[in-house]
Amino acid sequence: MGSLRQMGRGAQILVLAIFCLSASVMYSFIFHYSTTEEDTDQLVPQQIRALPSSSPRQPNCICQGSGVFVLKDHIPKDQYDDIAQRRAEEYRKHHIRTSSSLNRLIFAPSNSPLQYPIQGFTVVPLRKTLIPGLALHAAKRQNYKVTLSVSSGVLAIEALGEGDKDGQGEKEITVQSTSLSDLNNLLGQITYTSTVYRMRTGDLAHFTFEHHEAVFPIVIQQTSVPVLYDIGNDINYRVTIVTKTFLRYTELQALISSIRTYYKDIKIIIADDSLEPQKVNGSNIEQYIMPPAQGWFAGRNLAVSQVTTKYFLWVDDDFLFTDKTKIENLVEVMEATPELDVVGGSVAGHGQFYFSLVYEEGNGEDGGCLNRKGAVTYQPVPGFPTCSFTSGVVNLFLGRTDAVRKVGFDPRLKRVAHSEFFMDGLGSLLVASCSHVSIDHQPKIENAKYSSFRNQQSKDVEDKLAHHFFKNHLKCIHYG
């Protein structure tokens, strides 16, 4: 085995190894290699086609129609420049966290003699893994030479063994042989080891033969431990009913009574931020007292954080269960469609309220555009003709506990909040709406103190829009 030679600073580093598979085989490892040989193959020359994940400046987006809010107009003018600068810096860091080489657009070359994995090659960070499927299919020639290079890892050939270190562990490797079968045998023993430790990122491998070039992705991902829920044999092991209450104990007691009419043993979790909390009695009821007037989403976060079942059913404290409030029917939809995260029903007086959310990223400076449009679905849920996929649903919904926790409810939103949860979950939560499960709404009881907290003030709306400007990097929102 030859040794590594460095021909001065900046010079080409060459490792040449002869491995006696047969009298005719030779391969070499060439680092910082630049080829000069002419193409002798009759196939059409191809070049790598890997485009950046995004152009330097995306086209601007527009929110059109009535009900449009231009969010920068809701930022105090004397604070705008400072806020916009901080937002731009946070957005830059967001891109670092969420983007990788895997987002690049790659075109597969035509008439290529190179074989390589185009999808599904995943490695654990820092762990050596055999690259599957590498091969060359070329017409007969006197010599065959292919080069493989990566940027976030190192390459090696298993055939060298532990004692042969020269030429191992570099970002670029060239394999050369006079025998195509021997060359392919060596290609089948090339390993990749990532040199970066991240939870999920990627690398692009560049594979070349003469003038033919191809790129394939390598997913670098830490394996995760499954989180499973034992759903038992009945609904009480599968679902917890959760609600948030504030100054409405009469309505809350009516809700609990209606629940117990149909579900005598199911657990009920109550988040309570009333000014003067009252004890709620009953079997299998957990009441969590919060500091006063913390708001709608803070209460949702607390309630959902205490759920131990696979699913939870969210209800408002002034709802009433009826014989059409069949939790089992929603569970059936979820269990039959494991990708689903949220399934909504219908509320008397509001109907089967659902809506679509369409987001355009826009450019990095101005921000994106979000369009919400009511009564829009995408397609039926397979096997359930009364259910359709959508983006957001009404306040009666069955949620997959672990999925909803990952999105969470923004506690800064106290009075003006519902669609915002689905906005934050866009792209991660799969949502559906079903018409065959419904719940009643209690008659309104006059409660002046409650109304003074519940009714939106202009400042609440202004604060929410300013919050969207920064948090969601939005330019505008259209509520349709």
C-alpha angles and dihedrals in degrees: 000000000000121000130240114269126194113201098205131294113323092005123129114277112220132187117183119187130179114206115189102226087133138339090266103050127096131160134180139195113224122187124199084009123183116187124219102171120117123245111256098174122103095221119107110270113247134197133207113271109196115144126196117267090247138002118253090259124022119213114271118256130220135211109213136190134031119321095046120148118196099208101206087063088067094056117094105256094227090056100039100094093049093045093046091051093051091046092052091052093049090048090053090053090046089058091051090054097045107032130076141158087274089075092066121110110243126190119205112230120242123232090017121159090204122104119198141145111278098183141011102035103136127169134189113241114271093000122121112241132179113243106232127220103014111154144138123228107188139145117265116285136156095256136020123203129173130176128208123190136176135180107208099042147023134255134222141166117240092210091073092067129212095294096055105077103156111110095008126123101028132132094238130043131178123200119198132181143153088224120069093201092051091048091052090048089058093045087056089060100051115121132198125211119185117227096200126075112216134139092239128357136120150223134216117226117209113210118188139180117178103309095341114103132179136176127209130181127244115200112214107199136157110231115244131218115244118247108209133180124212103227093192122199104300143035094268090068093046107045139037120194112226132187142163122227135192124176092331107104093143091058092042093055090049090052092050092048091053092048091052090052089067105017111035098174107029116122118252121200119197126192107201125190096164118148092240107021120216124205113254111212129203143098120290093006122136116195117191115197116214132190108278121284098356091152146236103301096039087058092048091052092051095047095047092045089065097051115115098178128089092249138026129200114220116211134166117245092246097055125109126213117230135179086274093060094093108167089183090065092058091046089052090056092048095046092049091049107043092181091064118103105175130025120185132199136195130284123206109250092019101051123201095335113191137145145189126240120206118187127193115191096215119185125323095248104049098030135226136307125237123197121192117191125182127232096018124138130176107211140326120280105250111259095010112082093181092058129072136180115252139149104253140010144195126282092273105081142138111227131197099238101219094042094050092047090056090059098035130181118280106241091204087075106079110158105002104060142115112089088048093074091056090045090057090046096049108127095018106051120065107210133191136178124216128195098198096074120062143163134202128243120226120239111266116263117204109248113166096186092049091047092052088061099034101049113089119247123207089248090057090056093045092050092049093051092047088049091054090050091062106024098045096029090234129165095191145351126215117202108197 
